[in-house]
Amino acid sequence: MAYDKFTILTSSAVPMPIENVDTDQIIPARFLKATQRKGFGDNLFRDWRYNGDDTPKKDFVLNNNIYSGKILVAGKNFGSGSSREHAAWAIYDYGFRCVVSSFFADIFKNNSLNVGILPVQVSAVFLDKIFSAIEADPNAQLEINLPEQTITILATGEKESFDINGYKKHNMINGYDDIDYLQSMKDDIRAFVSTSQY
């Protein structure tokens, strides 16, 4: 199995209302030397999280113990810039399983879906409601329901639907990457081959 199955996620969220966050800010280029997915979470938002002497920057949200959870709520246009897969790897390795924004760069969105991070795109109005809910209560819970394709602010009951490619949805619910998906169909493939005319 490529990663954890994703069905319904209920969690508090980390708010980062910064727009136009690019992949170099998510994981700076100097940390792209590894080829495995592990260890990148240590350097997620490295230049925003740490000073030059490696001490944490007190004003950055990931260094604020008030906020925690498996959901990152970001500003508009998250994941722009280069196509590096490492950005999605870093977010997953840090512990996030969902990123919510009002707009995602397409390549980042696909890279996220490939490694088990659900990018939930909501309207700008609903995004503001989420930020307001977290501001009112840092422990405010969000429910991400992938089978129903809905996101709910549990404190208010406000809900919005989101879109996802059907193939990627199937894979996330089952914890599949592309190879796992093909493996799951091996009996059907064998049956097709055995009955096919060449």
Stockholm file with secondary structure:
# STOCKHOLM 1.0

chainA/1-198         MAYDKFTILTSSAVPMPIENVDTDQIIPARFLKATQRKGFGDNLFRDWRYNGDDTPKKDFVLNNNIYSGKILVAGKNFGSGSSREHAAWAIYDYGFRCVVSSFFADIFKNNSLNVGILPVQVSAVFLDKIFSAIEADPNAQLEINLPEQTITILATGEKESFDINGYKKHNMINGYDDIDYLQSMKDDIRAFVSTSQY
#=GR chainA/1-198 SS CCSCCCSEEEECEEEECCSSCBHHHHSCGGGCCCCSSTTGGGGTTHHHHBCTTSCBCTTSGGGCTTCCSSEEEECSSBTBSCCCTHHHHHHHHHTCCEEEESCBCHHHHHHHHHHTCEEEECCHHHHHHHHHHHHHCTTCCEEEETTTTEEEETTTTEEEECCCCHHHHHHHHHTCCHHHHHHHTHHHHHHHHHHCCC
#=GC SS_cons         CCSCCCSEEEECEEEECCSSCBHHHHSCGGGCCCCSSTTGGGGTTHHHHBCTTSCBCTTSGGGCTTCCSSEEEECSSBTBSCCCTHHHHHHHHHTCCEEEESCBCHHHHHHHHHHTCEEEECCHHHHHHHHHHHHHCTTCCEEEETTTTEEEETTTTEEEECCCCHHHHHHHHHTCCHHHHHHHTHHHHHHHHHHCCC
//
